[in-house]
Amino acid sequence: MKKFALWVVLALALGTLVYAQAAKLVIWADDRGAPVLRDVAEKYTQDTGVAVEVVEIAYDQIRGQFITTAPTGQGPDIIVGAHDWVGELAANGLLEPVDFGPKLAEFSAAAVQAFSYGGRNYGVPQNTENIAIIYNKALVPEMPKTWDELLEFAREITDPTKPMYAIVFQNGPDPYHWFPMLSACGGYVFGTDAGGALNPCDVGLANEGALRGAQLFADMIAEGLLPAGVSWDTMRALFFGGNAAMVISGPWLVADTKKAGIDYGIALIPSIRCADGSYGIPKPFIGVRGFMVSAFSQNKVLAFDFLLNYIATTETMLALYELDPRAPAHLPTYEIVKVDPDIAAFGLQGQYGIPMPNIPEMASVWGAWSDAQSLIANGQATPEEALAEAVQKIKAALKCP
């Protein structure tokens, strides 16, 4: 077997085949990947003799536990997580760079770039995700193409006393779901320098484009067309109860939408009219999930053999997709699943998306940005006041000149 032969070469390069019998790979993953990884691990052990332990950990616990345990040598060899962890982990010397070799051509260039930091790549991408409009076909006879059309539709059907809304999305506060409104006409989190690297001191959350979207958000709340303080649970209750015609959400909502018996569609977030009269397409954040190797692993060669020859295959990536249906970053697998209309629709919106900034400085953004959204939603500050203050706080936290 070709893969087994490759492993033998690697083992010999390490000095002895006995190493394989003593070595053990440990992988941390959540429930969206662990069941498939256990099957792959079993095959890897059969082929190579190397034991592989897959430890299932809650997604929101993986990064913190890895940061704590990796430097002690007690952490895993491989973790499964988000690309926006990379900046913090790589900057602290916790990740080993990936050398894809010829496998690089099999992955989405955007997904690979999302896992890059400081000119090096630190992850093998699994899938990508972004938000779009999910709508109830029984309540939306024709999907609005522009926000002007959406407002017209909203004024026809909205009745907060029922309640009934044309659109809802998490905003209580939730800058992630708010960002498409700010980005449509040119708002951004961090700009880039001449070399294309993110510049954390160029914060575009209070520029003309961002203010255009923020004012639209404020006006809709003031007019009663958009409820403020919407949580995940509230959004779900309104949509599944037939009290909201459409939501801005991601592929994680699709399974429950089907269970609720809703005849749904997925569409582009309506374009927003900008100050110059042109229409800008909302640009959501793109998230990429993938596999990262610990810089403290004693089994790096085996870890990369496992990832590049057992994970980076159509068979494995298709199994991961079936467990967690999001657009594969592995191009041969994407070619198979792109016939799924949901994948195609989210992918269309994703073509306009912006990778979530993966640099450590992003941690200084969320709090100030969330505070600004709350102030605007509650009518306690104008978009200009709230976002200017947020940018000032972010730059101060980052010690920008």
N, C-alpha and C positions, 0 to 999 in steps of 0.2 A: 504494500500500500504506500502511495506517494507520501502521504502525511506522516505515516509511521517512519518512513525512510528519513524524512526531514528531521523528525524528532531524534532518530538515532545519531544523525550528524551533529545535532545540537548537543546531545548528551556526551558524545565523544569529545566535542570541543571543550566540554567542561571537565573532561578528564576520565570519566568512568560511567558506565551504565548503572553502577550501583547507586549513583546520585539520584537517578530517577526513582528508585525504590524508596529512598529516604525522603525525597522532596514531597512537599504538599502545597498545593495552591489553595488559598482561601479567598473567596469572593463574597463581597457584601452587596446585596441587591434587595429591592423591595418586592412586594407581591406582583408587580407588573412585569417582572422578569425572572424571579427566582424559580418558578416551576419549570420553565423551559431550560434555564441554565443547569438545573439538576440533571436533566436528560442529556444535555451536551457534556456535562462533567463526567457522567457515567461512561459515555462513549470515549472520551479522552483517556480515562483511566484504563479502559479495555485496550485501547490502541497503544498506550505508552507506558502503562504501569504507574503513572504519576497520580496520586490521590488528589482529588479536588473536593473541597468542602464549600458548599454554597450556604451562606448564613443570611436568613431573611431578616431584614431590619426595616423599620418604618422609614419611609423616604426622608422625612424631615429630621431624622436622627443620624443619618449616615455621615453627613459632612462634619458635624460637630464631634462625633465619636472618632472619626478618622483623624481629625486634627489633633485630638488628644492622644490617641494610641499609636499613630504611625511613627513618631520619633522614638518611641520606646522599643520598637521592634515587635510589638504585640498586635499591630494592626493587620489588615488584610493585604494581600498582594494586588488585588483588583477591586475597584469600587465602581458601581453604576450610579451615575448622577448627571447633573445638568452642566451645560457648558459655562454658565455664569459662575460656577464654583472655581473655574480654572485660574482666574487671576489671583485670587487669594491663596489657593493651594500652591500654585507654581511659584508665586512670589516668596512663599515661605519654604520653598525647597522640598515640598512634599510629593511632587509628581515627577515621573520619569518621562522624558520626551519620547514620542512615537516615531519610528522609522517605518513608514508604510511599504516602501519599496514599490514593486509593480502594483500592489493592491490599491495604491492611491487613486488610480484611475477608476476604481469601482465605486467611489464615494462622491456624493454631492460636494462640489467645491465650496459652496456656502457653508455647509455643515462642517467641513474640515476647518474652514477659516474660523468658525465660531469657537472651535476648541484651541485656537492658536493664541499664544501670548508671548510677547517679546520676541517674535520671529520664529518661534518653535511651536510644534503641535503637541498637544498633551492628551488627546483622546481619540478613540475609535468611535465614530458616531453610530448611533442606532436609529433614531428617528427624529423628526422635526415636528413642531406644533406651533400653531398660532390661532388667534381668534378670528371670527367672522360673524356674520349674521346667521342665526338659526331662527327660522320663522315657521309659524303654524299656517299651513296652506288654507285651512278652513277660515282663517281670520284675515288673511292677506290675499286679496284677489289678484293683485299685481305688485310684485316687489318694487318699492321705490328705488330708482337709480341715483337720485340726488337727495341731499338732506332737505332741500326745499320741498321736494315731493313727499318726503317723510313727514315734514312738519304739517303739510296739508292733510295727509292721511291721519296724523295724530290729532289734529283739531276736529276731525270728523268723529273719531271713535273714543277719544279719551274721556273718562268719567271717574275721577278719583273716589267718588262716593260708592261705586259698585264693589271694588275698584275695577277699572279697565284702562289699560294703557297700550299704546301702539308699540312702544319699545321700553325695555328696562335693561339695566346692566349693573353689575356690582360697582358701587360708588361710595361705600360707606366707611371710610374712604378706600379707594382702590385705584391707584394711579396706573396699574397695569392695564385695566380695562378702559381707562380714561384716555390713555396715550393716543389711540388712533384719531381722536378728535383734535388733539393738539398737533399731531404730526402731519395731518392732511395738507396744511398750507405752509409747512416748513418748520414746525417745532421739532426739537430734538433734545436728547439728554446731553450727550457729549459730541462736540465736533471732532474733526480729525486734523492732524498736522500734515505737512507736505508729504510725508512718507506713508500716509494712510493710517497711522496709529491714532487711537483715541486720545484726545486732549482733554483731560479732566477739568481744566480751567476755562474751557470754552463750553459754557452751559447755555443751551438754547431753549430753556423752558419758559422764558418770558419774552421771547422775540415776537415779532408781529404775527407770525403764523400760529404760534402757540396761543397767543392772546385771542386770536380769532376763534379758535376752537373752544377755549375756556369761556369766552363770552357766550357762545352758542349754548354751552352746557348750562351756564347761569340763567340765561333767558328761558330755556325750556323748563327749568325748575320753577322759576318765578311765575311762569304762565300755567303751571300745573300739569305740564305735558310729560314731565319726568319726575318720578319720586326720588327724593334724596335719601341718603343713608341706607341704600339697598345692600343687604348682605347676600352671601351665597344661598342661604336657606330661603330668604325672601324672594330672590330672583327665581329660584326653582318653583316655589309655591305659586307665584303669579303665572309663570309660563305653563306649568303642568296643570294648573287649575283653569286654564283658558282665560286668564285675566290679563295676559300680555300677549300681543300678537307676535312679537319678535324679541329676541335677546341678542346681546353681544356676548358670545362665549366660545368655547373651544371643543375639540373632539371628546373631551372628558364628559361632556353633557349628552352626547349622542345616545349612549346605551340606555340611559334613564328616560330620554325623550321617546325612544322606541317602546320602552316598558309602559310609559304613560299612554300609549296608543295614539300619539299625535302624528298626523300626516305632515311631515316636516320637509323643509327645503333648507339649503345652505347657500348663501349668496354673499356678494361683496358688501362691505359696509358702505352705505351711500356716500357719494362724493360730496365734499363741502365747498361752497362758493367762497373763494378767497377775496382779499381786498381789491385785487386787480380785475375781478370779475371772472377769472378762470376757475375751474373746478379741480380741487385736489383730492386724490384718492387717499383715504386713511391708511396709514402704515402701521400695522400692529407690530409688537415685538415678536420675534421668532425665537423659540426655545429649541435647543438641541439636547437630546439625551444620549449618553454614550458611556464608554468604558475607559477608565483611567487606571494606570499602573502606579503603585506606590514607589517613590524613590528609595524607600527603606526596605523594599522587598529583597529577600535573599534568592528569589527565583525569577528574576526579571526575564531571562531568556525563555523560560517555560511559559511565563505569563504572556509574553508577546506571541509565542507559538500558539498558545490557546486562543488568543484573540484574533490573530490574523489568519489562522488556518481552520479554526473550529467555530468561531463566532461570525467572522466576516465571510459567511457563505450564504447562498440563497436559501438553503434548507433551514438554517438557524434563524436568519433574519425574517423569513416567512413565518416561522413558528412564533417568534417574538411579536410580529405584527398581528397574528391571529389572537394572541393573548391580550395585546394592547394596540388596537387598531389606529395607529398614527402613521403619517407618511414616512416610509423607510428612507433613511439617508443612503442606504446601499442601493445604487442605481439599478442593478439587475433585478433586485426584489421590487423596487418601485415600478419597473416596467410591467411586472406581473399584476400588481394591485391597483394600478392607476385607473383601471376600468371601474373601480368603485366610485360612484358619483360623489360620495362624501369626501373621499380622499382628493378627488379632482377639484371639488369646490373649495375646500380649505387650502389646497395647493395654489389655486388661482389668487386667493387673497394673500397667501404667503409670498407670491412673486413680488409684491409691493412692500413686503415686511422689512424690518430692521432687526438684525440680531441683538438680543438683549446684551448690553455692555457687560463684558466679563472681567473688567479690571476691578481691583479691590476698592477703588474710589466710589464705585456704585453704591456701596453700603452707606455712604454719607448722603445719598440722594433721597432714599425712600421716606424717611421721617419728615423732612422739610416739605417734600412734595405732597405727602399725605395731608399734612397740616394745611397746606394751601388749598387743597381740594375741599377739605371740610369747611374752611372759612368761606370759600366761594359758595358752596352748596347751602350753607346756613345763612347766607346773606350778610355775613359779618365783615366781609371785605370784597372789594372789586377784584376782578381777575388781575388787573394791573398791579394792585397793591399786594395781593396774596402771592402771586408768582414772582414779583420782584423781590419780595422778602425771602421767599424760598431760595431763589438763586443766590441772594446775598449770604444766607445761612450755609448753603452748600459750599460756596467759595471760601467762606471763613473756615469751615471745618476742614477743607482741603488745603488751607493756607495758600490760596492763590493770590497773586499780586493784585 
